[in-house]
């Protein structure tokens, strides 16, 4: 059973209206990491509730309570369809976005800028485009008076970009004591991207993450380097020394007992990466034609992204600012942040004590009189799903139905982290699928985030077709 032609025609014929829907969504400044915009974030959840209700969905806003004296945004829980003869699909996405303090596009990052068949704006691809894609699917069925082929449960959250506080507890409590997840047959997450700009993917795994901060404190106040340089232990010098100990320029993690926990790939596995539709030019496109790759072997690059752990240093915060001119102080306190992306069998609980002990031991070797604090800020476990499940077969058929059989999807493990995948898999006991809408060059989290119109419209069609393929899948 495929989606009726009237559905596809409706989606194609309402491109402008669907772009306007995304324009409205992007205009909501739902930045979860900015406490000054918390009310905007809460209002976005309320707005989304109203949009879903207008499309026939029964919606409840679940209050997650407070965090750091701030109200957490609502979980938007939607339900449409109660036919016991139909399968039930749980759809997860998020309506919060990253900050946009630096924006290299024209105009305001919260005003959708459409040009050259691309839509620029914060949240366009991560993750408001996919969320609006599901609303587009609902609208087409409502207007055409088509019954949905499956029952759908929507779970849209507002704190994904800052670790999803409260979400896991809600899922566990609801599984044990509630009925929202009752009858769910499979899970579809629409919060990731293609590996390239030309071929769709289905994602069956994600890396976990362990996020750290490291603070080094010296004198009580900032000091004049001309007066006190070479008189005191400088926090910045200690910090640079320590950060250099964490990882090689080749990407190899130098914290003991991390790399050696991950078994090497078999010849067959290595060959599976080599057969993926990926080229060096794909990476160069993402890096702005800067040829900074660690290897010219695409299989090695893909394994570096998908099946090996990585450690990235995200920044150092002190007192220097580009607007300060030639400032020559010795900062009294320096803070750095870094994270490890994890693959099985690595877990946050495994790496936390090893990273902490390693940094403190290396700090002791410096014989510095400064003080150090290493703090684990949060993270999540890696996940690998069952790619031969009928859920993936349905998504595969849907992808080829829309994009064509020559663009059959690659099956990939993603380098990023979506901890809720494992929670859904373990607590619901159901197959979890990641079905992306956007392309590799969309620049999620970047200063020029975008979503191609073709991916938005065809992605909407894929979502709809997927529902029909699920309805027809042999379980």
C-alpha positions in Angstrom: 0.0 0.0 0.0 1.6 3.2 -1.2 0.6 6.8 -0.4 -2.2 7.9 -2.8 -1.1 10.2 -5.7 -3.5 12.8 -4.3 -1.3 13.1 -1.2 1.9 13.7 -3.2 0.1 16.1 -5.5 -1.2 18.1 -2.5 2.3 18.4 -1.0 3.8 19.5 -4.2 1.0 22.0 -4.9 1.3 23.6 -1.4 5.0 24.3 -1.4 4.6 28.0 -0.7 2.1 27.4 2.1 4.4 24.9 3.7 7.4 27.3 3.5 5.2 29.9 5.2 4.5 27.3 8.0 8.3 26.9 8.5 8.7 30.6 8.4 6.3 31.0 11.3 8.0 28.2 13.2 11.5 29.7 12.7 10.2 33.1 14.0 9.7 31.6 17.4 13.0 32.2 19.3 12.9 28.8 21.0 16.5 28.8 22.2 16.8 26.3 25.0 20.3 27.4 26.0 19.4 31.0 26.7 17.6 31.6 29.9 16.5 35.1 28.8 14.4 33.4 26.0 12.8 30.8 28.2 9.3 32.3 27.9 9.7 32.3 24.1 10.6 28.6 24.3 7.5 27.9 26.5 5.3 29.8 24.1 6.6 27.8 21.2 5.4 24.6 22.8 2.0 26.2 23.4 1.9 27.4 19.7 2.8 23.9 18.5 0.0 22.4 20.6 -2.5 24.7 18.9 -1.2 23.9 15.4 -1.5 20.2 16.1 -5.0 20.5 17.5 -6.1 22.4 14.3 -5.0 19.3 12.4 -7.1 16.9 14.4 -4.5 15.8 17.0 -5.4 15.4 20.6 -2.6 17.2 22.5 -1.5 17.4 26.1 1.2 19.6 27.4 3.3 17.8 30.0 4.9 20.0 32.7 8.4 18.9 33.5 8.8 21.2 36.4 11.7 23.5 37.2 15.4 23.5 36.6 17.8 26.1 38.1 14.8 28.3 39.1 13.5 28.2 35.5 10.4 26.5 34.3 11.2 23.8 31.8 9.4 23.9 28.5 6.5 21.5 28.0 6.6 18.1 26.4 4.1 18.3 23.6 2.3 14.9 23.5 0.0 14.4 20.6 -2.3 11.5 19.7 -4.2 10.8 16.6 -5.9 7.5 15.8 -7.1 4.8 18.1 -7.9 2.0 15.6 -6.6 -1.2 17.2 -6.4 -2.9 13.8 -3.7 -0.3 12.7 -0.1 -0.1 13.7 0.9 2.8 16.0 4.0 4.9 15.2 5.7 7.0 17.8 7.2 10.1 16.2 9.9 12.1 18.1 11.4 15.5 17.3 12.3 18.7 19.1 11.2 22.3 18.8 14.1 24.0 20.6 17.1 25.4 18.7 20.7 26.4 19.3 21.6 30.0 20.0 22.2 32.3 17.0 24.5 35.0 18.6 26.7 34.8 15.5 24.8 34.7 12.2 26.5 35.1 8.8 23.4 35.1 6.8 21.4 38.1 5.6 19.0 39.6 8.1 17.8 38.1 11.4 18.4 34.3 12.0 14.8 34.0 13.2 13.4 35.4 9.9 13.4 32.7 7.2 15.4 33.8 4.2 14.5 32.0 1.1 16.8 32.2 -1.9 18.3 29.9 -4.5 15.9 27.1 -3.4 17.3 27.1 0.1 15.7 28.3 3.3 18.1 30.0 5.8 17.2 30.4 9.4 17.9 29.0 12.9 16.1 25.7 13.3 15.3 25.4 9.6 16.9 21.9 9.5 17.4 21.2 13.2 14.7 20.5 14.0 11.8 22.7 13.0 11.8 21.7 9.3 11.1 18.0 10.2 8.5 19.0 12.8 6.7 21.1 10.2 7.1 18.2 7.8 4.9 16.1 10.1 2.3 18.9 10.3 2.3 19.1 6.5 1.5 15.3 6.3 -1.4 15.8 8.7 -2.7 18.8 6.8 -2.7 16.9 3.5 -4.7 14.1 5.0 -7.1 16.4 6.7 -7.8 18.5 3.6 -8.1 15.5 1.3 -10.2 13.7 3.9 -7.9 10.8 3.8 -7.7 8.5 6.8 -4.3 8.1 8.2 -3.0 4.6 7.5 -1.6 4.2 11.1 -2.2 5.7 14.5 0.4 8.3 15.5 1.8 9.4 18.8 3.9 12.6 18.7 6.5 13.5 21.3 8.0 16.9 20.7 10.4 18.2 23.4 11.9 21.7 24.0 15.2 20.9 25.7 17.0 18.5 23.3 19.9 20.9 22.5 20.8 21.1 26.2 20.5 17.5 27.3 16.8 16.8 27.5 16.4 17.2 31.3 13.4 15.4 32.6 12.7 13.4 29.3 14.1 10.1 30.4 12.3 10.2 33.7 9.0 11.0 31.9 9.5 8.1 29.5 10.3 5.6 32.3 7.4 6.8 34.5 4.9 6.8 31.5 6.0 3.3 30.5 5.4 2.1 34.1 2.3 4.1 35.1 0.8 5.8 32.0 -0.8 4.9 28.7 0.7 7.3 26.2 3.1 4.6 24.8 0.6 1.8 25.0 0.2 0.1 21.7 3.3 1.7 20.1 4.7 -0.7 17.5 7.8 1.3 16.3 9.6 4.6 16.8 10.6 7.1 14.2 13.0 9.9 15.1 13.4 12.8 12.6 16.5 14.6 14.0 19.5 13.9 11.8 20.9 14.4 8.3 22.1 12.7 5.2 25.7 11.7 5.0 26.1 13.7 1.7 24.1 16.1 -0.4 23.1 13.6 -3.0 21.9 10.3 -1.3 19.4 9.7 1.4 20.3 7.6 4.4 18.7 5.6 7.2 20.4 5.8 10.5 20.6 2.8 12.7 23.1 3.9 15.3 24.4 7.0 17.1 27.5 7.7 19.3 27.1 8.5 22.9 28.6 11.6 24.5 30.4 12.6 27.7 30.8 16.4 28.2 33.3 17.9 30.5 34.4 21.3 31.8 37.8 22.0 33.3 38.6 25.1 35.4 42.0 26.3 36.5 42.2 29.0 39.0 45.3 31.1 40.0 45.7 34.5 41.6 42.7 36.3 43.1 42.5 38.8 40.2 43.8 39.2 36.6 47.4 40.3 36.7 49.5 42.5 34.4 51.8 40.2 32.3 54.5 42.8 32.2 54.7 43.0 36.0 54.0 39.4 37.0 54.9 37.3 33.9 57.4 34.7 35.0 56.7 35.4 38.6 53.5 33.3 39.0 52.0 30.1 37.7 49.7 31.1 34.9 46.3 29.3 34.5 46.3 29.6 30.7 49.7 27.9 30.4 48.5 25.0 32.6 45.3 24.7 30.6 47.1 24.6 27.2 49.5 21.9 28.5 46.6 19.8 29.8 44.4 20.1 26.7 47.3 19.0 24.6 47.5 15.8 26.6 44.0 14.6 25.8 44.1 13.9 22.1 46.7 13.6 19.2 46.4 15.8 16.1 45.5 12.5 14.3 42.4 12.3 16.4 43.6 9.4 18.6 42.5 9.8 22.2 45.5 9.6 24.6 43.5 9.2 27.8 44.5 5.6 28.8 42.1 2.7 28.3 39.8 4.5 26.0 40.9 3.6 22.5 41.8 0.0 23.3 38.3 -0.8 24.6 36.9 -0.6 21.0 37.5 -3.7 18.9 39.0 -3.1 15.5 36.7 -3.6 12.4 36.6 -6.9 10.6 37.5 -6.9 6.9 33.9 -7.2 6.0 32.9 -4.3 8.1 35.7 -2.1 6.7 34.5 -3.0 3.2 30.9 -2.0 4.1 32.2 1.5 4.9 34.2 1.5 1.7 31.0 0.8 -0.3 29.1 3.7 1.1 28.4 6.5 -1.4 30.9 9.0 0.1 33.9 10.8 -1.4 36.6 13.2 -0.3 34.8 16.0 -2.2 31.8 15.5 0.1 34.0 16.4 3.1 35.6 19.3 1.3 32.2 20.7 0.5 31.3 20.6 4.2 34.7 22.2 5.2 34.4 25.0 2.7 37.0 23.4 0.3 39.5 23.3 3.1 41.4 20.1 2.6 41.9 19.3 6.3 40.9 15.6 6.3 42.8 13.2 8.5 42.9 10.5 5.8 42.4 10.1 2.1 40.8 6.7 2.7 37.0 7.3 2.8 36.5 4.1 4.8 38.8 5.4 7.5 37.1 8.8 7.5 33.6 7.2 7.9 34.8 4.9 10.6 36.2 7.9 12.4 32.8 9.4 12.3 30.7 6.4 13.1 32.4 3.5 14.8 35.4 5.0 16.7 35.3 7.3 19.7 36.5 10.9 19.3 37.5 13.7 21.6 37.0 17.4 20.6 38.1 20.5 22.5 35.3 23.1 22.2 36.9 26.2 23.6 38.6 28.1 26.3 37.0 30.9 28.2 39.0 33.5 30.0 39.1 37.3 29.9 40.3 37.9 26.4 37.9 39.4 23.8 38.5 40.4 20.2 37.2 43.9 21.1 39.8 44.3 23.9 42.6 45.4 21.6 46.1 44.1 22.5 45.2 43.0 26.0 48.1 41.7 28.0 46.7 40.4 31.2 47.3 37.0 32.9 43.8 35.7 33.5 43.1 34.5 37.0 40.6 31.8 36.0 40.4 29.8 32.8 37.6 27.4 31.8 37.7 24.9 29.0 35.1 22.5 27.6 35.6 19.3 25.8 33.6 16.1 25.0 34.1 12.5 24.0 31.9 10.8 21.5 31.4 7.3 22.6 30.8 4.0 20.9 30.1 0.6 22.4 31.3 -0.6 24.8 32.3 2.8 26.1 29.9 4.6 28.5 30.0 7.9 30.4 30.3 5.9 33.6 33.4 4.2 32.2 35.2 7.3 30.9 34.3 9.8 33.6 36.7 8.5 36.3 39.5 7.8 33.7 39.3 11.3 32.2 39.2 13.0 35.6 42.1 10.9 37.1 44.2 11.4 34.0 43.9 15.2 34.0 44.6 15.5 37.7 47.6 13.3 37.3 48.9 15.3 34.4 48.2 18.5 36.4 50.3 17.2 39.3 53.2 16.7 36.9 53.2 20.4 36.2 54.0 21.2 39.8 51.7 24.2 39.5 50.4 26.0 42.5 47.1 26.8 40.7 43.9 24.8 41.5 42.1 22.5 39.1 38.5 21.3 38.9 37.3 18.7 36.3 33.5 18.4 36.1 31.3 16.1 34.1 28.5 18.1 32.7 26.3 15.4 31.2 26.0 12.9 28.4 24.4 9.8 27.0 25.0 6.3 25.9 25.7 5.1 22.4 23.0 3.1 20.5 23.0 0.6 17.7 19.6 -0.6 16.4 18.3 -3.5 14.3 18.6 -2.4 10.7 16.9 -5.5 9.3 13.6 -4.8 11.1 10.4 -4.1 9.1 10.5 -0.5 10.4 13.7 0.1 8.3 12.2 -1.9 5.4 9.3 0.5 5.4 11.5 3.6 5.5 13.7 2.2 2.8 10.7 1.6 0.5 9.4 5.1 1.3 12.7 6.7 0.5 13.0 5.0 -2.9 9.3 5.7 -3.7 10.0 9.4 -3.4 13.6 9.9 -4.4 13.8 7.0 -6.9 15.3 3.5 -6.9 18.7 4.9 -8.1 18.9 6.9 -4.8 18.4 3.9 -2.5 19.4 4.9 1.0 22.8 4.1 2.6 22.5 2.6 6.1 24.7 4.6 8.4 25.7 5.1 12.0 25.7 8.7 12.9 28.6 10.5 14.6 26.4 12.8 16.7 24.5 11.9 19.8 20.8 11.5 20.5 20.6 9.7 23.9 16.8 9.3 23.7 17.2 6.6 21.0 18.6 4.2 23.6 15.9 5.1 26.1 13.1 4.4 23.6 14.8 1.2 22.5 15.3 -0.1 26.1 12.2 1.2 27.9 9.6 0.6 25.1 11.3 -2.5 23.7 10.5 -1.4 20.2 12.5 -0.8 17.1 13.9 2.7 16.7 14.6 4.3 13.3 16.2 7.6 12.5 14.7 9.0 9.3 16.4 12.3 8.2 15.1 15.1 6.1 18.1 17.4 5.7 21.4 17.2 3.9 25.0 17.0 5.1 25.7 20.7 4.2 22.7 22.1 6.1 24.9 23.5 8.8 22.9 22.6 11.9 24.2 24.5 14.9 26.2 26.7 12.5 26.1 30.4 11.8 24.3 29.8 8.5 21.8 27.0 9.0 19.6 26.1 6.0 17.3 23.5 4.6 16.8 22.9 0.9 13.2 23.3 -0.3 13.5 20.0 -2.2 14.5 18.2 1.0 11.7 19.9 2.9 9.0 19.0 0.3 10.3 15.5 -0.6 11.0 14.9 3.1 7.4 15.6 3.8 6.5 13.1 1.1 8.8 10.5 2.6 7.3 10.9 6.0 3.8 10.4 4.6 4.9 7.4 2.4 6.7 5.9 5.4 3.4 5.7 7.3 1.8 3.8 4.4 4.7 1.4 4.2 4.6 0.8 7.9 0.9 0.0 7.6 1.6 -2.6 5.0 4.7 -4.1 6.6 4.8 -7.8 7.5 5.6 -8.1 11.2 
